[in-house]
């Protein structure tokens, strides 16, 4: 009987943890993200831009960000902005923070690894 109680308790704990974990592939990104001059500290997940159109992005986080044509980080990806980079006049309605860094400036093996990183505020 004790063994059944232990197994049921472990299953209950595992299912509670599974429900509590975020389902988004994106994770919180440490640093500051500026969208049209508005600062987002340690952005996490999808950020909908209040005024759709073009977005000026200054990404001073540890992760890349993606700009989407849809309002909930859906639709087409119009631009990926690597960490430490800026992009101006990007068409879009939402931005996903915490995108894994692959091939962006500063990553080992990147073709731009000798490019200096931006720092500070835009």
Secondary structure, DSSP 8 states (H G I E B T S, - for coil): -HHHHHHHHHHHHHHHHHHHS---S----SEEEEETTEEEET--EEEEEEEEEEEEEEEEESSEEEEESSTTS-S-EEEEE-TTEEEEEEEEEEEEEEE--SS-TTSTT-TTTTS----S--
